[in-house]
Amino acid sequence: MAEERKHQRLVWAIGSALILIIVGVVLAGFYQQFYHPPRVWAGNVRDVEFTMGDLVERIRVLQGLTGQVDLSIVPFEYLQNQLIAEILRQASPGMGISITEEDIDEALRAQFLPQAAAGDEVAAGQLDEEFRQRYSTYLTRTGLSDQDYRVILEEQIADFRLRSILAASIEETGNQVEVEWIRIETNSTVIPAEVRSRLDIEEFGTVAREVGVPDRFADASGYVGWIPLGAFPGLDLIIFGDEEEGIEPLAVGDISPPISTFEATYIIHILSPEEDGEISLPMRGKLLNQLARQWELDQLTRGSEEGWLKMNFNSKWYAWVAEQVKISAPRSPQGAQGPQGPR
């Protein structure tokens, strides 16, 4: 009898140990999969920290607006955007940028307050009620709280004011060259070298209309107009040359070889020589975008070199963030208006 009780205690002890091991494995898996990752830091700007969970939530905003996101690039882009937004927030006082709650309220009303048509009679408080309904619907669809969205608006206002400061440094006139081009997307099946060979025997506009991709700078025949120095940095050497480096620009009438840039591949035809002239509004906008992007890159580089900016984002965390976003059900973007992309 005593031997039997001893055997039973041994069985219970082994069974309990196995149960504890199984529970431990389950808890460890839960911790590694669900509890731990959202709390791991993804980025840090002077001790202001962003976690993997923060990153997932911000990407889900975009997912809620558009229904889908490009997970091959969006996670890293959004982490950079969060870091840049924090850098700008910390730098704002020294740049004369001050954003009040009233500024954010004004931006909210500009986005969500309906406008009564001329001559329409509107009951007192009706527009305010519609404003609240629109804003509430938007927050529900994106999964944001009022505080979350006010932070996003604050970032957008700061970015706008930074651009206003940078815009003041753009001259009204500058060195420009008149060009037309054929723009080929990086993921296109069109072979740039074959396109360039065709231009030796065919009209530029004809080929451009057939294989080029029109954009906001060029029409269907590839005509762009006057491009100022610095608007397209990847094309500056071929269009303007570099006197200090002894690099000659393309001559009038010349057609460049295919030039690959981050944006696309270009084949450029020079129409007029370089001259000083008034910079068009579209090109001023392009110059401003370049200045803003350069400011961001300079800040990221300086922060990394000086040690006050850090990122913790390897392939493991990239995969985890992408998976969390992927399993989120897309929400319809129709209805209230809000931000349409990163920052």
C-alpha positions as CSV (number, residue, x, y, z in Angstrom):
1,M,0.0,0.0,0.0
2,A,2.7,2.4,0.9
3,E,4.5,1.5,-2.3
4,E,1.4,2.3,-4.3
5,R,1.0,5.7,-2.6
6,K,4.6,6.4,-3.3
7,H,4.1,5.5,-7.0
8,Q,1.0,7.8,-7.2
9,R,2.9,10.7,-5.7
10,L,5.7,10.2,-8.2
11,V,3.1,10.1,-11.1
12,W,1.5,13.3,-9.7
13,A,4.9,15.0,-9.4
14,I,5.9,14.1,-12.9
15,G,2.5,15.2,-14.2
16,S,2.6,18.5,-12.4
17,A,6.1,19.1,-13.6
18,L,5.0,18.4,-17.2
19,I,2.0,20.8,-16.8
20,L,4.3,23.5,-15.4
21,I,6.6,23.0,-18.4
22,I,3.8,23.2,-20.9
23,V,2.4,26.3,-19.1
24,G,5.8,27.9,-19.1
25,V,6.3,27.2,-22.8
26,V,2.9,28.7,-23.6
27,L,3.6,31.8,-21.4
28,A,7.0,32.2,-22.9
29,G,5.5,32.0,-26.4
30,F,2.8,34.5,-25.4
31,Y,5.4,36.8,-24.0
32,Q,7.7,36.6,-27.1
33,Q,4.8,36.9,-29.6
34,F,2.4,39.3,-28.0
35,Y,3.6,41.0,-24.8
36,H,7.3,41.7,-25.4
37,P,7.5,42.9,-29.1
38,P,5.1,45.9,-28.8
39,R,7.2,47.2,-25.9
40,V,10.6,46.9,-27.6
41,W,12.0,50.3,-28.6
42,A,12.2,51.0,-32.3
43,G,13.6,54.5,-32.3
44,N,15.0,57.1,-29.8
45,V,15.5,60.8,-30.2
46,R,17.3,62.3,-27.2
47,D,15.6,59.8,-24.8
48,V,12.2,60.2,-26.4
49,E,11.4,56.6,-27.3
50,F,9.1,55.0,-29.9
51,T,8.1,51.3,-29.6
52,M,7.3,48.7,-32.1
53,G,3.7,49.0,-30.9
54,D,3.7,52.7,-31.6
55,L,4.9,52.0,-35.1
56,V,2.2,49.4,-35.8
57,E,-0.5,51.7,-34.6
58,R,0.7,54.5,-36.8
59,I,0.8,52.3,-39.9
60,R,-2.7,51.0,-39.1
61,V,-3.9,54.6,-39.5
62,L,-2.7,54.5,-43.1
63,Q,-4.1,51.1,-43.5
64,G,-7.5,52.3,-42.3
65,L,-7.4,55.2,-44.7
66,T,-6.3,53.4,-47.9
67,G,-7.3,49.8,-47.2
68,Q,-3.8,48.5,-47.9
69,V,-0.2,49.5,-47.4
70,D,3.0,48.5,-49.2
71,L,4.7,46.5,-46.4
72,S,7.9,46.3,-48.4
73,I,8.7,49.9,-47.7
74,V,6.1,51.4,-45.3
75,P,7.4,50.2,-41.9
76,F,10.9,51.7,-42.3
77,E,9.5,54.9,-43.9
78,Y,7.1,55.3,-41.0
79,L,9.8,54.8,-38.4
80,Q,11.9,57.5,-40.1
81,N,8.9,59.8,-40.3
82,Q,8.2,59.4,-36.5
83,L,11.9,60.1,-35.8
84,I,11.9,63.2,-38.1
85,A,8.7,64.5,-36.5
86,E,10.2,64.2,-33.0
87,I,13.4,65.9,-34.2
88,L,11.4,68.8,-35.6
89,R,9.3,69.0,-32.4
90,Q,12.5,69.3,-30.4
91,A,14.0,71.8,-32.8
92,S,10.9,73.9,-33.3
93,P,11.5,76.5,-30.4
94,G,15.0,77.3,-31.8
95,M,13.5,77.8,-35.3
96,G,10.7,80.1,-34.1
97,I,8.0,77.4,-34.6
98,S,5.3,77.5,-31.9
99,I,2.1,75.4,-32.1
100,T,-0.8,76.1,-29.7
101,E,-3.9,74.1,-29.0
102,E,-5.8,76.8,-30.8
103,D,-3.7,76.1,-33.9
104,I,-4.7,72.5,-33.8
105,D,-8.4,73.3,-33.2
106,E,-8.3,75.5,-36.3
107,A,-6.7,72.8,-38.3
108,L,-9.4,70.3,-37.1
109,R,-12.2,72.7,-38.1
110,A,-10.6,73.3,-41.5
111,Q,-10.7,69.6,-42.2
112,F,-14.0,68.5,-40.7
113,L,-16.3,71.6,-40.5
114,P,-18.8,71.5,-43.4
115,Q,-19.2,74.7,-45.4
116,A,-22.8,76.1,-45.9
117,A,-23.6,77.0,-49.4
118,A,-24.2,80.6,-50.2
119,G,-27.7,81.6,-49.4
120,D,-28.5,78.5,-47.3
121,E,-30.1,79.0,-43.9
122,V,-28.3,76.9,-41.2
123,A,-29.8,76.4,-37.8
124,A,-27.7,77.6,-34.9
125,G,-25.2,74.8,-33.9
126,Q,-26.0,72.7,-36.9
127,L,-22.5,73.0,-38.5
128,D,-20.9,72.4,-35.1
129,E,-22.9,69.2,-34.7
130,E,-22.0,68.0,-38.2
131,F,-18.3,68.8,-37.4
132,R,-18.4,66.6,-34.3
133,Q,-20.2,63.8,-36.2
134,R,-17.6,63.9,-39.0
135,Y,-14.7,64.0,-36.7
136,S,-16.1,61.2,-34.5
137,T,-16.7,59.0,-37.6
138,Y,-13.2,59.6,-38.8
139,L,-11.7,58.6,-35.4
140,T,-13.8,55.4,-35.4
141,R,-12.8,54.4,-38.9
142,T,-9.1,54.9,-38.3
143,G,-9.0,53.6,-34.7
144,L,-7.5,56.8,-33.4
145,S,-8.2,58.7,-30.2
146,D,-8.7,62.4,-30.2
147,Q,-5.3,62.8,-28.5
148,D,-3.6,60.6,-31.1
149,Y,-5.0,62.6,-34.0
150,R,-4.1,65.9,-32.4
151,V,-0.5,64.7,-32.2
152,I,-0.6,63.9,-35.9
153,L,-2.0,67.3,-36.7
154,E,0.7,69.0,-34.6
155,E,3.3,67.1,-36.7
156,Q,1.7,68.2,-39.9
157,I,1.5,71.9,-38.8
158,A,5.2,71.8,-37.8
159,D,6.1,70.3,-41.1
160,F,4.2,73.0,-43.0
161,R,5.9,75.8,-41.0
162,L,9.3,74.2,-41.6
163,R,8.6,74.3,-45.3
164,S,7.5,77.9,-45.1
165,I,10.9,78.7,-43.5
166,L,12.7,76.8,-46.2
167,A,10.6,78.3,-49.0
168,A,11.9,81.7,-48.1
169,S,15.4,80.6,-49.2
170,I,14.3,79.8,-52.8
171,E,15.2,82.6,-55.2
172,E,12.5,83.9,-57.6
173,T,14.9,83.3,-60.5
174,G,17.7,80.9,-61.2
175,N,19.7,79.0,-63.9
176,Q,17.5,76.8,-65.9
177,V,17.6,74.6,-69.0
178,E,14.6,73.7,-71.2
179,V,14.2,70.0,-71.6
180,E,11.9,67.2,-72.6
181,W,12.3,63.7,-71.3
182,I,11.1,60.1,-71.4
183,R,10.5,58.8,-67.9
184,I,10.5,55.1,-67.3
185,E,9.3,53.7,-63.9
186,T,11.8,51.5,-62.1
187,N,9.5,48.5,-62.1
188,S,8.6,48.9,-65.8
189,T,9.2,46.1,-68.3
190,V,10.4,48.7,-70.8
191,I,14.1,48.4,-71.4
192,P,15.7,51.9,-71.3
193,A,18.7,51.0,-73.6
194,E,16.3,49.9,-76.3
195,V,14.3,53.1,-76.0
196,R,17.5,55.1,-76.3
197,S,18.4,53.2,-79.5
198,R,15.0,54.1,-81.0
199,L,15.7,57.8,-80.5
200,D,18.5,57.6,-83.1
201,I,16.0,57.0,-85.8
202,E,12.6,58.1,-84.4
203,E,11.1,61.4,-83.2
204,F,11.5,62.0,-79.5
205,G,7.9,63.0,-79.0
206,T,6.6,59.9,-80.8
207,V,8.7,57.5,-78.6
208,A,7.8,59.4,-75.5
209,R,4.1,59.1,-76.2
210,E,4.5,55.4,-76.7
211,V,6.7,54.3,-73.8
212,G,7.1,57.3,-71.4
213,V,5.1,57.9,-68.2
214,P,3.6,61.4,-68.0
215,D,3.8,63.0,-64.6
216,R,3.1,66.4,-63.1
217,F,6.2,67.8,-64.7
218,A,5.9,66.4,-68.2
219,D,3.1,66.0,-70.7
220,A,2.3,62.9,-72.8
221,S,4.9,63.9,-75.4
222,G,7.6,64.3,-72.7
223,Y,7.8,68.1,-72.7
224,V,8.9,69.4,-69.3
225,G,9.9,73.0,-69.9
226,W,12.5,74.9,-67.9
227,I,14.2,73.0,-65.1
228,P,16.2,74.9,-62.4
229,L,19.4,73.7,-60.9
230,G,18.7,71.6,-57.9
231,A,15.2,70.6,-58.7
232,F,16.2,67.1,-59.8
233,P,19.6,66.5,-58.1
234,G,20.1,63.1,-59.9
235,L,19.9,64.9,-63.2
236,D,22.0,68.0,-62.4
237,L,25.3,66.7,-63.8
238,I,23.9,65.7,-67.1
239,I,21.9,68.9,-67.6
240,F,24.1,71.5,-66.0
241,G,27.5,69.8,-65.8
242,D,30.1,70.7,-63.1
243,E,32.7,73.3,-64.0
244,E,34.8,72.5,-60.9
245,E,35.0,68.8,-61.8
246,G,35.4,69.5,-65.5
247,I,32.1,67.8,-66.5
248,E,30.4,69.4,-69.5
249,P,26.6,69.5,-69.7
250,L,24.7,68.1,-72.7
251,A,24.7,70.4,-75.6
252,V,21.5,71.7,-77.1
253,G,19.9,69.0,-79.3
254,D,21.8,66.2,-77.5
255,I,19.9,63.2,-76.0
256,S,21.3,61.6,-72.9
257,P,21.8,57.9,-72.2
258,P,19.4,56.4,-69.7
259,I,19.9,58.0,-66.2
260,S,18.8,55.9,-63.2
261,T,17.7,57.9,-60.2
262,F,15.8,57.0,-57.0
263,E,12.6,58.2,-58.6
264,A,12.8,56.6,-62.1
265,T,15.0,56.3,-65.2
266,Y,15.2,59.3,-67.5
267,I,16.3,59.9,-71.1
268,I,16.7,63.7,-71.5
269,H,16.6,65.8,-74.6
270,I,18.1,69.3,-74.3
271,L,16.0,71.9,-76.1
272,S,17.6,75.3,-75.1
273,P,20.8,76.4,-73.5
274,E,21.1,77.4,-69.8
275,E,19.8,80.8,-68.9
276,D,18.6,82.8,-65.9
277,G,14.8,83.1,-65.6
278,E,11.8,83.1,-63.4
279,I,11.2,79.7,-61.7
280,S,7.7,78.3,-62.3
281,L,5.5,77.4,-59.4
282,P,5.7,73.6,-60.0
283,M,9.5,73.8,-60.1
284,R,9.5,76.0,-56.9
285,G,7.5,73.2,-55.3
286,K,10.0,70.6,-56.4
287,L,12.9,72.7,-55.1
288,L,11.0,73.0,-51.8
289,N,10.5,69.3,-51.5
290,Q,14.2,68.8,-52.2
291,L,15.1,71.3,-49.4
292,A,12.8,69.6,-47.0
293,R,14.1,66.2,-47.8
294,Q,17.7,67.4,-47.4
295,W,16.9,68.9,-44.1
296,E,15.5,65.6,-42.9
297,L,18.5,63.6,-44.2
298,D,20.9,66.1,-42.6
299,Q,19.1,65.7,-39.2
300,L,19.1,61.9,-39.4
301,T,22.8,61.8,-40.4
302,R,23.8,64.3,-37.7
303,G,21.8,62.6,-35.0
304,S,23.3,59.2,-35.8
305,E,26.8,60.5,-35.9
306,E,26.4,62.5,-32.6
307,G,24.6,59.6,-30.9
308,W,21.3,61.4,-29.9
309,L,19.3,59.4,-32.6
310,K,19.1,55.6,-32.5
311,M,17.1,53.0,-34.4
312,N,16.5,49.4,-33.5
313,F,15.0,47.9,-36.6
314,N,16.4,44.7,-38.1
315,S,14.8,42.1,-40.3
316,K,13.2,40.3,-37.3
317,W,11.4,43.4,-36.1
318,Y,10.5,44.4,-39.7
319,A,8.9,41.0,-40.1
320,W,7.0,41.3,-36.8
321,V,5.6,44.8,-37.6
322,A,4.6,43.7,-41.2
323,E,2.8,40.7,-39.8
324,Q,0.9,42.7,-37.2
325,V,-0.3,45.2,-39.9
326,K,-1.1,42.4,-42.3
327,I,-3.5,40.7,-39.9
328,S,-5.4,43.9,-39.2
329,A,-8.7,44.1,-41.1
330,P,-8.7,47.0,-43.6
331,R,-11.2,49.7,-42.7
332,S,-13.0,51.8,-45.3
333,P,-11.5,55.2,-45.9
334,Q,-14.8,56.7,-47.3
335,G,-16.4,59.4,-45.2
336,A,-14.6,62.0,-43.1
337,Q,-11.5,63.6,-44.5
338,G,-8.1,63.2,-42.8
339,P,-4.4,62.8,-43.6
340,Q,-3.7,60.6,-46.7
341,G,-0.2,59.4,-45.9
342,P,2.9,59.6,-43.8
343,R,3.1,63.0,-42.1
